[in-house]
Amino acid sequence: MITPLLFGSLGFWEITIIALVVLLLFGGKKIPELMRGLGKGVKNFKEGMKDVESDVKEIKKDIESEK
């Protein structure tokens, strides 16, 4: 049986160990900064995707109006 590669195959103890390792590597003060940066990155990515979608819709509308 094939298991998913994301969190579906990780149990409670595996996630706990990963969280502890991250805490030891980055420290308690750096984690909020890292999460804030990650959140900003996701927000920018979503905005970029919306821009691309609107551009595609605009181009499609232009093509249909030429026909």
Phi, psi and omega per residue, in radians:
M1 nan 2.399 -3.138
I2 -1.588 2.256 3.115
T3 -1.742 2.602 3.113
P4 -1.127 2.624 -3.090
L5 -1.500 -0.174 -3.111
L6 -1.574 -2.509 -3.032
F7 -1.278 -0.162 -3.122
G8 -1.106 -0.490 -3.104
S9 -1.684 -0.050 3.138
L10 -1.682 2.386 3.093
G11 -1.654 -3.076 -3.113
F12 -1.058 -0.807 -3.062
W13 -1.197 -0.620 3.113
E14 -1.143 -0.752 3.121
I15 -1.149 -0.680 3.111
T16 -1.090 -0.775 3.138
I17 -1.132 -0.731 3.111
I18 -1.086 -0.750 3.134
A19 -1.099 -0.707 3.115
L20 -1.149 -0.706 3.110
V21 -1.112 -0.755 3.101
V22 -1.085 -0.741 3.127
L23 -1.089 -0.717 3.124
L24 -1.197 -0.667 -3.099
L25 -1.254 -0.777 -3.013
F26 -1.767 -0.377 -3.104
G27 1.434 2.801 -3.070
G28 -1.182 -0.487 -3.087
K29 -1.417 -0.484 -3.092
K30 -1.435 -0.455 -3.061
I31 -1.064 -0.813 3.095
P32 -1.039 -0.651 3.102
E33 -1.130 -0.722 3.119
L34 -1.118 -0.748 -3.135
M35 -1.176 -0.659 3.106
R36 -1.101 -0.773 3.101
G37 -1.110 -0.692 3.103
L38 -1.115 -0.735 3.112
G39 -1.091 -0.731 3.106
K40 -1.137 -0.667 3.115
G41 -1.117 -0.747 3.118
V42 -1.133 -0.716 3.125
K43 -1.081 -0.786 3.127
N44 -1.125 -0.660 3.114
F45 -1.112 -0.779 3.123
K46 -1.105 -0.730 3.103
E47 -1.095 -0.705 3.094
G48 -1.102 -0.701 3.112
M49 -1.138 -0.688 3.099
K50 -1.119 -0.693 3.104
D51 -1.095 -0.757 3.137
V52 -1.123 -0.747 3.126
E53 -1.078 -0.736 -3.140
S54 -1.178 -0.638 3.086
D55 -1.123 -0.736 3.134
V56 -1.117 -0.746 3.116
K57 -1.105 -0.696 3.136
E58 -1.142 -0.747 3.115
I59 -1.137 -0.722 3.112
K60 -1.079 -0.729 3.128
K61 -1.106 -0.727 3.115
D62 -1.096 -0.736 3.139
I63 -1.124 -0.752 -3.140
E64 -1.179 -0.591 -3.134
S65 -1.283 -0.450 3.091
E66 -1.271 -0.470 -3.133
K67 -1.335 nan nan
